Amino acid sequence: MKNNSTIKKYKRIAPFYDKFMGNRLFRKARQQALSEIEVKPGHSLLLVGVGTGEDFSFLPKRNAITGMDLSEDMLKIAERKKNGRNITLLQMNAEEMDFQNQKFDIIVLNLILSVVEHPEKVLEKSFNYLAPEGTILIFDKFIDSYSHPNLIRRLLNKVTSAIGTDINRDFYKIKNALPIDITKEYKTLNGLYTIIVARDSRTTNDISV
């Protein structure tokens, strides 16, 4: 089962994750992505695939944050970064996330759609828990829409897949027919990563009427 193998991979990776993903350039890209969302007082945030909590420092301290991840080892590191803030951490499978009737004003999907087995399920679930007029932020590795990865990228993907990351996913195939209104999309880190800001198009259409 892929989830079990993912847990094992991140158990091995967790102690070293921040050394690789916490470098200056990558932190700057995270900050750039999170600067695209307007977090107002009272807004609730959901971080899907919160990892080691590297995003915490780029978010306002006054807001309630819920972070979820499949890896208990990653969550243990994130726990140490709460620093007394109103942050709730949950071990949960993103493909099966269940918050019942709870809604979030902002949902952050940073580096998760390239990791999960069924990214379309995670994206659909996320929109189900998005509050009316809410915002979803996505920061991840995607190929250009409907393009075919070149040989170098296909070979590199064999390496990254070994540590649980597929760099050859197409966001537009993942979103498929979901009612998503993309308000901003651009590349960062020399075109290797994509930042996407989106809303539920059903909500935005209702607002415009």
Secondary structure, DSSP 8 states (H G I E B T S, - for coil): -HHHHHHHHHHHHHHHHHHHHTSHHHHHHHHHHHTTS---TT-EEEEET-TT-TTGGGS-TTSEEEEEES-HHHHHHHHTT-TT-SEEEEE--GGG---TT--EEEEEEES-TTTSS-HHHHHHHHHHTEEEEEEEEEEE---STT----HHHHHHHHHHHHTT--TT--HHHHHTTS-EEEEEEEEETTTTEEEEEEEEHHHHHHHH-
